């Protein structure tokens, strides 16, 4: 299920959820620009891996599990970066 809470969304919904969380963290000043870039790079890597798997044909259950693992790690990183002591003061 993941953090998005919607079974139909699957990994796509979780990727957009992660993007919204990153943007919200930046807007609130809870994520620094350097942290945001790291998170976006992590998200881009997940997207590239998914596109490569799609190009090979069908996404295997193993590839899907690896993607889910990577998304879970991304969501944990977002949470950690939003709740650490670093702040952007505007």
Buried (B, 14 or more C-beta within 10 A) or exposed (E): EBBBEEEEBBBEBBBEBBBEBBEEBBEEEBBBEEBBEBBBEBBEEBEEBBEEBEEEEEBEEEBBEBBBEBBEEBBEBBEEBBEEEEEBEE
